[in-house]
């Protein structure tokens, strides 16, 4: 297993849980911006707006 995903206190975390690995997110955003050629050329596509409990 990749050590970046190890959780120290796994017994204290409720299940189910959502984990967000900030450093991985930052790395992925940097890669996306590099591939796209800059933020002005990037158009993210998200469908969560179709979920009623997200919109409310």
N, CA, C, O and CB atoms as a CASP TS submission, in Angstrom:
PFRMAT TS
TARGET T0000
AUTHOR 0000-0000-0000
METHOD Language model
MODEL 1
PARENT N/A
ATOM      1  N   UNK     1       0.835  -1.181   0.000  1.00  0.00           N
ATOM      2  CA  UNK     1       0.000   0.000   0.000  1.00  0.00           C
ATOM      3  C   UNK     1       0.884   1.250   0.000  1.00  0.00           C
ATOM      4  O   UNK     1       1.934   1.285   0.642  1.00  0.00           O
ATOM      5  CB  UNK     1      -0.952  -0.005   1.216  1.00  0.00           C
ATOM      6  N   UNK     2       0.446   2.252  -0.718  1.00  0.00           N
ATOM      7  CA  UNK     2       1.148   3.528  -0.782  1.00  0.00           C
ATOM      8  C   UNK     2       1.122   4.175   0.607  1.00  0.00           C
ATOM      9  O   UNK     2       0.040   4.375   1.158  1.00  0.00           O
ATOM     10  CB  UNK     2       0.504   4.469  -1.853  1.00  0.00           C
ATOM     11  N   UNK     3       2.276   4.508   1.186  1.00  0.00           N
ATOM     12  CA  UNK     3       2.307   5.073   2.537  1.00  0.00           C
ATOM     13  C   UNK     3       1.584   6.410   2.667  1.00  0.00           C
ATOM     14  O   UNK     3       1.247   6.819   3.777  1.00  0.00           O
ATOM     15  CB  UNK     3       3.727   5.243   2.972  1.00  0.00           C
ATOM     16  N   UNK     4       1.340   7.093   1.555  1.00  0.00           N
ATOM     17  CA  UNK     4       0.602   8.363   1.625  1.00  0.00           C
ATOM     18  C   UNK     4      -0.846   8.156   2.042  1.00  0.00           C
ATOM     19  O   UNK     4      -1.518   9.107   2.441  1.00  0.00           O
ATOM     20  CB  UNK     4       0.648   9.077   0.280  1.00  0.00           C
ATOM     21  N   UNK     5      -1.334   6.920   1.955  1.00  0.00           N
ATOM     22  CA  UNK     5      -2.725   6.636   2.283  1.00  0.00           C
ATOM     23  C   UNK     5      -2.901   5.941   3.626  1.00  0.00           C
ATOM     24  O   UNK     5      -4.016   5.548   3.970  1.00  0.00           O
ATOM     25  CB  UNK     5      -3.331   5.795   1.209  1.00  0.00           C
ATOM     26  N   UNK     6      -1.835   5.782   4.385  1.00  0.00           N
ATOM     27  CA  UNK     6      -1.939   5.136   5.687  1.00  0.00           C
ATOM     28  C   UNK     6      -2.651   6.055   6.679  1.00  0.00           C
ATOM     29  O   UNK     6      -2.421   7.264   6.697  1.00  0.00           O
ATOM     30  CB  UNK     6      -0.543   4.752   6.215  1.00  0.00           C
ATOM     31  N   UNK     7      -3.504   5.475   7.487  1.00  0.00           N
ATOM     32  CA  UNK     7      -4.255   6.221   8.498  1.00  0.00           C
ATOM     33  C   UNK     7      -3.815   5.710   9.861  1.00  0.00           C
ATOM     34  O   UNK     7      -3.882   4.512  10.136  1.00  0.00           O
ATOM     35  CB  UNK     7      -5.812   6.065   8.303  1.00  0.00           C
ATOM     36  N   UNK     8      -3.366   6.624  10.712  1.00  0.00           N
ATOM     37  CA  UNK     8      -2.835   6.239  12.017  1.00  0.00           C
ATOM     38  C   UNK     8      -3.916   5.762  12.988  1.00  0.00           C
ATOM     39  O   UNK     8      -3.729   4.747  13.660  1.00  0.00           O
ATOM     40  CB  UNK     8      -2.095   7.401  12.624  1.00  0.00           C
ATOM     41  N   UNK     9      -5.012   6.457  13.071  1.00  0.00           N
ATOM     42  CA  UNK     9      -6.049   6.184  14.069  1.00  0.00           C
ATOM     43  C   UNK     9      -7.309   5.597  13.436  1.00  0.00           C
ATOM     44  O   UNK     9      -8.411   6.087  13.681  1.00  0.00           O
ATOM     45  CB  UNK     9      -6.400   7.464  14.824  1.00  0.00           C
ATOM     46  N   UNK    10      -7.159   4.582  12.649  1.00  0.00           N
ATOM     47  CA  UNK    10      -8.260   4.014  11.870  1.00  0.00           C
ATOM     48  C   UNK    10      -9.430   3.565  12.747  1.00  0.00           C
ATOM     49  O   UNK    10     -10.578   3.627  12.308  1.00  0.00           O
ATOM     50  CB  UNK    10      -7.759   2.841  11.053  1.00  0.00           C
ATOM     51  N   UNK    11      -9.164   3.115  13.972  1.00  0.00           N
ATOM     52  CA  UNK    11     -10.234   2.654  14.863  1.00  0.00           C
ATOM     53  C   UNK    11     -11.094   3.791  15.393  1.00  0.00           C
ATOM     54  O   UNK    11     -12.193   3.550  15.894  1.00  0.00           O
ATOM     55  CB  UNK    11      -9.643   1.892  16.023  1.00  0.00           C
ATOM     56  N   UNK    12     -10.618   5.018  15.293  1.00  0.00           N
ATOM     57  CA  UNK    12     -11.351   6.178  15.799  1.00  0.00           C
ATOM     58  C   UNK    12     -12.175   6.872  14.717  1.00  0.00           C
ATOM     59  O   UNK    12     -12.880   7.840  15.003  1.00  0.00           O
ATOM     60  CB  UNK    12     -10.386   7.168  16.412  1.00  0.00           C
ATOM     61  N   UNK    13     -12.095   6.397  13.508  1.00  0.00           N
ATOM     62  CA  UNK    13     -12.776   7.048  12.388  1.00  0.00           C
ATOM     63  C   UNK    13     -14.084   6.325  12.099  1.00  0.00           C
ATOM     64  O   UNK    13     -14.092   5.110  11.898  1.00  0.00           O
ATOM     65  CB  UNK    13     -11.874   7.069  11.125  1.00  0.00           C
ATOM     66  N   UNK    14     -15.206   7.075  12.076  1.00  0.00           N
ATOM     67  CA  UNK    14     -16.491   6.430  11.788  1.00  0.00           C
ATOM     68  C   UNK    14     -16.538   5.906  10.360  1.00  0.00           C
ATOM     69  O   UNK    14     -15.837   6.395   9.473  1.00  0.00           O
ATOM     70  CB  UNK    14     -17.645   7.409  12.022  1.00  0.00           C
ATOM     71  N   UNK    15     -17.365   4.919  10.165  1.00  0.00           N
ATOM     72  CA  UNK    15     -17.512   4.330   8.840  1.00  0.00           C
ATOM     73  C   UNK    15     -18.974   4.412   8.427  1.00  0.00           C
ATOM     74  O   UNK    15     -19.853   4.080   9.222  1.00  0.00           O
ATOM     75  CB  UNK    15     -17.010   2.859   8.819  1.00  0.00           C
ATOM     76  N   UNK    16     -19.250   4.837   7.224  1.00  0.00           N
ATOM     77  CA  UNK    16     -18.305   5.249   6.181  1.00  0.00           C
ATOM     78  C   UNK    16     -17.776   6.664   6.432  1.00  0.00           C
ATOM     79  O   UNK    16     -18.413   7.460   7.124  1.00  0.00           O
ATOM     80  CB  UNK    16     -18.975   5.177   4.799  1.00  0.00           C
ATOM     81  N   UNK    17     -16.639   6.958   5.879  1.00  0.00           N
ATOM     82  CA  UNK    17     -16.013   8.277   5.971  1.00  0.00           C
ATOM     83  C   UNK    17     -15.434   8.652   4.615  1.00  0.00           C
ATOM     84  O   UNK    17     -15.111   7.790   3.798  1.00  0.00           O
ATOM     85  CB  UNK    17     -14.910   8.297   7.063  1.00  0.00           C
ATOM     86  N   UNK    18     -15.312   9.935   4.399  1.00  0.00           N
ATOM     87  CA  UNK    18     -14.692  10.452   3.181  1.00  0.00           C
ATOM     88  C   UNK    18     -13.316  10.986   3.549  1.00  0.00           C
ATOM     89  O   UNK    18     -13.189  11.833   4.433  1.00  0.00           O
ATOM     90  CB  UNK    18     -15.574  11.566   2.512  1.00  0.00           C
ATOM     91  N   UNK    19     -12.302  10.499   2.880  1.00  0.00           N
ATOM     92  CA  UNK    19     -10.939  10.956   3.115  1.00  0.00           C
ATOM     93  C   UNK    19     -10.528  11.868   1.972  1.00  0.00           C
ATOM     94  O   UNK    19     -10.705  11.529   0.801  1.00  0.00           O
ATOM     95  CB  UNK    19      -9.958   9.759   3.251  1.00  0.00           C
ATOM     96  N   UNK    20      -9.980  13.021   2.313  1.00  0.00           N
ATOM     97  CA  UNK    20      -9.433  13.933   1.316  1.00  0.00           C
ATOM     98  C   UNK    20      -7.957  14.117   1.647  1.00  0.00           C
ATOM     99  O   UNK    20      -7.604  14.608   2.720  1.00  0.00           O
ATOM    100  CB  UNK    20     -10.202  15.316   1.295  1.00  0.00           C
ATOM    101  N   UNK    21      -7.115  13.722   0.724  1.00  0.00           N
ATOM    102  CA  UNK    21      -5.671  13.838   0.898  1.00  0.00           C
ATOM    103  C   UNK    21      -5.232  15.136   0.224  1.00  0.00           C
ATOM    104  O   UNK    21      -5.021  15.182  -0.988  1.00  0.00           O
ATOM    105  CB  UNK    21      -4.912  12.592   0.299  1.00  0.00           C
ATOM    106  N   UNK    22      -5.098  16.181   1.027  1.00  0.00           N
ATOM    107  CA  UNK    22      -4.853  17.527   0.495  1.00  0.00           C
ATOM    108  C   UNK    22      -3.622  17.608  -0.407  1.00  0.00           C
ATOM    109  O   UNK    22      -3.663  18.250  -1.456  1.00  0.00           O
ATOM    110  CB  UNK    22      -4.697  18.502   1.634  1.00  0.00           C
ATOM    111  N   UNK    23      -2.545  16.969  -0.009  1.00  0.00           N
ATOM    112  CA  UNK    23      -1.329  17.021  -0.827  1.00  0.00           C
ATOM    113  C   UNK    23      -1.550  16.367  -2.185  1.00  0.00           C
ATOM    114  O   UNK    23      -1.064  16.869  -3.199  1.00  0.00           O
ATOM    115  CB  UNK    23      -0.166  16.335  -0.100  1.00  0.00           C
ATOM    116  N   UNK    24      -2.270  15.265  -2.216  1.00  0.00           N
ATOM    117  CA  UNK    24      -2.584  14.598  -3.494  1.00  0.00           C
ATOM    118  C   UNK    24      -3.471  15.490  -4.353  1.00  0.00           C
ATOM    119  O   UNK    24      -3.276  15.582  -5.565  1.00  0.00           O
ATOM    120  CB  UNK    24      -3.281  13.232  -3.247  1.00  0.00           C
ATOM    121  N   UNK    25      -4.446  16.148  -3.726  1.00  0.00           N
ATOM    122  CA  UNK    25      -5.325  17.058  -4.466  1.00  0.00           C
ATOM    123  C   UNK    25      -4.497  18.189  -5.072  1.00  0.00           C
ATOM    124  O   UNK    25      -4.668  18.529  -6.243  1.00  0.00           O
ATOM    125  CB  UNK    25      -6.437  17.632  -3.540  1.00  0.00           C
ATOM    126  N   UNK    26      -3.604  18.767  -4.278  1.00  0.00           N
ATOM    127  CA  UNK    26      -2.745  19.850  -4.782  1.00  0.00           C
ATOM    128  C   UNK    26      -1.869  19.373  -5.941  1.00  0.00           C
ATOM    129  O   UNK    26      -1.720  20.071  -6.944  1.00  0.00           O
ATOM    130  CB  UNK    26      -1.860  20.400  -3.651  1.00  0.00           C
ATOM    131  N   UNK    27      -1.290  18.174  -5.792  1.00  0.00           N
ATOM    132  CA  UNK    27      -0.459  17.613  -6.865  1.00  0.00           C
ATOM    133  C   UNK    27      -1.281  17.412  -8.134  1.00  0.00           C
ATOM    134  O   UNK    27      -0.832  17.748  -9.230  1.00  0.00           O
ATOM    135  CB  UNK    27       0.168  16.274  -6.422  1.00  0.00           C
ATOM    136  N   UNK    28      -2.476  16.867  -7.987  1.00  0.00           N
ATOM    137  CA  UNK    28      -3.333  16.611  -9.150  1.00  0.00           C
ATOM    138  C   UNK    28      -3.772  17.908  -9.817  1.00  0.00           C
ATOM    139  O   UNK    28      -3.818  17.990 -11.044  1.00  0.00           O
ATOM    140  CB  UNK    28      -4.561  15.801  -8.737  1.00  0.00           C
ATOM    141  N   UNK    29      -4.095  18.924  -9.015  1.00  0.00           N
ATOM    142  CA  UNK    29      -4.475  20.213  -9.599  1.00  0.00           C
ATOM    143  C   UNK    29      -3.316  20.826 -10.377  1.00  0.00           C
ATOM    144  O   UNK    29      -3.513  21.375 -11.461  1.00  0.00           O
ATOM    145  CB  UNK    29      -4.942  21.180  -8.503  1.00  0.00           C
ATOM    146  N   UNK    30      -2.122  20.735  -9.831  1.00  0.00           N
ATOM    147  CA  UNK    30      -0.949  21.268 -10.529  1.00  0.00           C
ATOM    148  C   UNK    30      -0.733  20.539 -11.851  1.00  0.00           C
ATOM    149  O   UNK    30      -0.422  21.166 -12.864  1.00  0.00           O
ATOM    150  CB  UNK    30       0.308  21.150  -9.646  1.00  0.00           C
ATOM    151  N   UNK    31      -0.897  19.223 -11.844  1.00  0.00           N
ATOM    152  CA  UNK    31      -0.734  18.439 -13.079  1.00  0.00           C
ATOM    153  C   UNK    31      -1.804  18.808 -14.104  1.00  0.00           C
ATOM    154  O   UNK    31      -1.512  18.951 -15.291  1.00  0.00           O
ATOM    155  CB  UNK    31      -0.798  16.927 -12.772  1.00  0.00           C
ATOM    156  N   UNK    32      -3.044  18.963 -13.640  1.00  0.00           N
ATOM    157  CA  UNK    32      -4.141  19.322 -14.544  1.00  0.00           C
ATOM    158  C   UNK    32      -3.866  20.676 -15.191  1.00  0.00           C
ATOM    159  O   UNK    32      -4.032  20.837 -16.400  1.00  0.00           O
ATOM    160  CB  UNK    32      -5.491  19.354 -13.785  1.00  0.00           C
ATOM    161  N   UNK    33      -3.442  21.652 -14.379  1.00  0.00           N
ATOM    162  CA  UNK    33      -3.152  22.978 -14.919  1.00  0.00           C
ATOM    163  C   UNK    33      -1.994  22.935 -15.904  1.00  0.00           C
ATOM    164  O   UNK    33      -2.003  23.654 -16.903  1.00  0.00           O
ATOM    165  CB  UNK    33      -2.838  23.954 -13.792  1.00  0.00           C
ATOM    166  N   UNK    34      -1.011  22.110 -15.637  1.00  0.00           N
ATOM    167  CA  UNK    34       0.123  21.962 -16.550  1.00  0.00           C
ATOM    168  C   UNK    34      -0.325  21.347 -17.873  1.00  0.00           C
ATOM    169  O   UNK    34       0.067  21.812 -18.943  1.00  0.00           O
ATOM    170  CB  UNK    34       1.223  21.098 -15.909  1.00  0.00           C
ATOM    171  N   UNK    35      -1.141  20.309 -17.797  1.00  0.00           N
ATOM    172  CA  UNK    35      -1.640  19.642 -19.007  1.00  0.00           C
ATOM    173  C   UNK    35      -2.529  20.582 -19.816  1.00  0.00           C
ATOM    174  O   UNK    35      -2.431  20.633 -21.042  1.00  0.00           O
ATOM    175  CB  UNK    35      -2.419  18.363 -18.639  1.00  0.00           C
ATOM    176  N   UNK    36      -3.403  21.331 -19.124  1.00  0.00           N
ATOM    177  CA  UNK    36      -4.340  22.225 -19.810  1.00  0.00           C
ATOM    178  C   UNK    36      -3.637  23.443 -20.395  1.00  0.00           C
ATOM    179  O   UNK    36      -4.113  24.024 -21.370  1.00  0.00           O
ATOM    180  CB  UNK    36      -5.435  22.675 -18.851  1.00  0.00           C
ATOM    181  N   UNK    37      -2.509  23.832 -19.810  1.00  0.00           N
ATOM    182  CA  UNK    37      -1.800  25.005 -20.301  1.00  0.00           C
ATOM    183  C   UNK    37      -2.123  26.262 -19.522  1.00  0.00           C
ATOM    184  O   UNK    37      -1.688  27.348 -19.906  1.00  0.00           O
ATOM    185  CB  UNK    37      -2.114  25.221 -21.742  1.00  0.00           C
ATOM    186  N   UNK    38      -2.869  26.147 -18.447  1.00  0.00           N
ATOM    187  CA  UNK    38      -3.204  27.287 -17.597  1.00  0.00           C
ATOM    188  C   UNK    38      -4.651  27.238 -17.154  1.00  0.00           C
ATOM    189  O   UNK    38      -5.470  26.556 -17.770  1.00  0.00           O
ATOM    190  CB  UNK    38      -2.931  28.591 -18.326  1.00  0.00           C
ATOM    191  N   UNK    39      -4.972  27.959 -16.085  1.00  0.00           N
ATOM    192  CA  UNK    39      -6.334  27.904 -15.542  1.00  0.00           C
ATOM    193  C   UNK    39      -7.397  28.458 -16.490  1.00  0.00           C
ATOM    194  O   UNK    39      -8.549  28.026 -16.450  1.00  0.00           O
ATOM    195  CB  UNK    39      -6.387  28.663 -14.247  1.00  0.00           C
ATOM    196  N   UNK    40      -7.020  29.394 -17.327  1.00  0.00           N
ATOM    197  CA  UNK    40      -7.995  29.978 -18.258  1.00  0.00           C
ATOM    198  C   UNK    40      -8.420  28.981 -19.341  1.00  0.00           C
ATOM    199  O   UNK    40      -9.434  29.190 -20.008  1.00  0.00           O
ATOM    200  CB  UNK    40      -7.410  31.233 -18.911  1.00  0.00           C
ATOM    201  N   UNK    41      -7.665  27.916 -19.517  1.00  0.00           N
ATOM    202  CA  UNK    41      -7.988  26.906 -20.527  1.00  0.00           C
ATOM    203  C   UNK    41      -8.668  25.669 -19.937  1.00  0.00           C
ATOM    204  O   UNK    41      -8.966  24.712 -20.652  1.00  0.00           O
ATOM    205  CB  UNK    41      -6.728  26.489 -21.252  1.00  0.00           C
ATOM    206  N   UNK    42      -8.904  25.702 -18.644  1.00  0.00           N
ATOM    207  CA  UNK    42      -9.472  24.547 -17.956  1.00  0.00           C
ATOM    208  C   UNK    42     -10.950  24.782 -17.667  1.00  0.00           C
ATOM    209  O   UNK    42     -11.327  25.810 -17.105  1.00  0.00           O
ATOM    210  CB  UNK    42      -8.707  24.262 -16.648  1.00  0.00           C
ATOM    211  N   UNK    43     -11.784  23.820 -18.057  1.00  0.00           N
ATOM    212  CA  UNK    43     -13.216  23.890 -17.760  1.00  0.00           C
ATOM    213  C   UNK    43     -13.620  22.614 -17.034  1.00  0.00           C
ATOM    214  O   UNK    43     -13.948  21.615 -17.673  1.00  0.00           O
ATOM    215  CB  UNK    43     -14.061  24.085 -19.064  1.00  0.00           C
ATOM    216  N   UNK    44     -13.601  22.640 -15.699  1.00  0.00           N
ATOM    217  CA  UNK    44     -13.978  21.437 -14.957  1.00  0.00           C
ATOM    218  C   UNK    44     -15.436  21.083 -15.176  1.00  0.00           C
ATOM    219  O   UNK    44     -16.270  21.962 -15.392  1.00  0.00           O
ATOM    220  CB  UNK    44     -13.711  21.623 -13.473  1.00  0.00           C
ATOM    221  N   UNK    45     -15.738  19.807 -15.120  1.00  0.00           N
ATOM    222  CA  UNK    45     -17.097  19.311 -15.320  1.00  0.00           C
ATOM    223  C   UNK    45     -17.530  18.578 -14.053  1.00  0.00           C
ATOM    224  O   UNK    45     -16.915  17.586 -13.659  1.00  0.00           O
ATOM    225  CB  UNK    45     -17.184  18.371 -16.575  1.00  0.00           C
ATOM    226  N   UNK    46     -18.577  19.067 -13.429  1.00  0.00           N
ATOM    227  CA  UNK    46     -19.059  18.475 -12.182  1.00  0.00           C
ATOM    228  C   UNK    46     -20.563  18.287 -12.277  1.00  0.00           C
ATOM    229  O   UNK    46     -21.271  19.175 -12.750  1.00  0.00           O
ATOM    230  CB  UNK    46     -18.689  19.360 -10.955  1.00  0.00           C
ATOM    231  N   UNK    47     -21.052  17.147 -11.836  1.00  0.00           N
ATOM    232  CA  UNK    47     -22.483  16.868 -11.890  1.00  0.00           C
ATOM    233  C   UNK    47     -23.156  16.891 -10.524  1.00  0.00           C
ATOM    234  O   UNK    47     -24.339  16.565 -10.424  1.00  0.00           O
ATOM    235  CB  UNK    47     -22.711  15.539 -12.531  1.00  0.00           C
ATOM    236  N   UNK    48     -22.446  17.261  -9.484  1.00  0.00           N
ATOM    237  CA  UNK    48     -23.059  17.247  -8.156  1.00  0.00           C
ATOM    238  C   UNK    48     -24.209  18.237  -8.056  1.00  0.00           C
ATOM    239  O   UNK    48     -25.053  18.103  -7.170  1.00  0.00           O
ATOM    240  CB  UNK    48     -22.017  17.560  -7.092  1.00  0.00           C
ATOM    241  N   UNK    49     -24.266  19.225  -8.940  1.00  0.00           N
ATOM    242  CA  UNK    49     -25.356  20.191  -8.893  1.00  0.00           C
ATOM    243  C   UNK    49     -26.707  19.545  -9.180  1.00  0.00           C
ATOM    244  O   UNK    49     -27.744  20.154  -8.916  1.00  0.00           O
ATOM    245  CB  UNK    49     -25.101  21.307  -9.882  1.00  0.00           C
ATOM    246  N   UNK    50     -26.716  18.332  -9.710  1.00  0.00           N
ATOM    247  CA  UNK    50     -27.965  17.632 -10.003  1.00  0.00           C
ATOM    248  C   UNK    50     -28.496  16.888  -8.785  1.00  0.00           C
ATOM    249  O   UNK    50     -29.578  16.304  -8.839  1.00  0.00           O
ATOM    250  CB  UNK    50     -27.763  16.659 -11.154  1.00  0.00           C
ATOM    251  N   UNK    51     -27.753  16.902  -7.698  1.00  0.00           N
ATOM    252  CA  UNK    51     -28.172  16.201  -6.496  1.00  0.00           C
ATOM    253  C   UNK    51     -28.907  17.191  -5.594  1.00  0.00           C
ATOM    254  O   UNK    51     -28.326  18.189  -5.167  1.00  0.00           O
ATOM    255  CB  UNK    51     -26.951  15.563  -5.759  1.00  0.00           C
ATOM    256  N   UNK    52     -30.169  16.926  -5.303  1.00  0.00           N
ATOM    257  CA  UNK    52     -31.017  17.859  -4.553  1.00  0.00           C
ATOM    258  C   UNK    52     -30.407  18.262  -3.212  1.00  0.00           C
ATOM    259  O   UNK    52     -30.471  19.435  -2.845  1.00  0.00           O
ATOM    260  CB  UNK    52     -32.382  17.241  -4.321  1.00  0.00           C
ATOM    261  N   UNK    53     -29.823  17.329  -2.478  1.00  0.00           N
ATOM    262  CA  UNK    53     -29.282  17.673  -1.164  1.00  0.00           C
ATOM    263  C   UNK    53     -28.010  18.519  -1.258  1.00  0.00           C
ATOM    264  O   UNK    53     -27.617  19.137  -0.269  1.00  0.00           O
ATOM    265  CB  UNK    53     -28.997  16.407  -0.378  1.00  0.00           C
ATOM    266  N   UNK    54     -27.367  18.560  -2.408  1.00  0.00           N
ATOM    267  CA  UNK    54     -26.205  19.429  -2.602  1.00  0.00           C
ATOM    268  C   UNK    54     -26.675  20.841  -2.937  1.00  0.00           C
ATOM    269  O   UNK    54     -26.091  21.814  -2.460  1.00  0.00           O
ATOM    270  CB  UNK    54     -25.282  18.879  -3.726  1.00  0.00           C
ATOM    271  N   UNK    55     -27.702  20.964  -3.734  1.00  0.00           N
ATOM    272  CA  UNK    55     -28.221  22.259  -4.166  1.00  0.00           C
ATOM    273  C   UNK    55     -28.880  22.993  -3.008  1.00  0.00           C
ATOM    274  O   UNK    55     -28.758  24.213  -2.898  1.00  0.00           O
ATOM    275  CB  UNK    55     -29.218  22.082  -5.311  1.00  0.00           C
ATOM    276  N   UNK    56     -29.577  22.262  -2.144  1.00  0.00           N
ATOM    277  CA  UNK    56     -30.353  22.886  -1.048  1.00  0.00           C
ATOM    278  C   UNK    56     -29.497  23.585  -0.038  1.00  0.00           C
ATOM    279  O   UNK    56     -30.016  24.148   0.927  1.00  0.00           O
ATOM    280  CB  UNK    56     -31.177  21.859  -0.345  1.00  0.00           C
TER
END
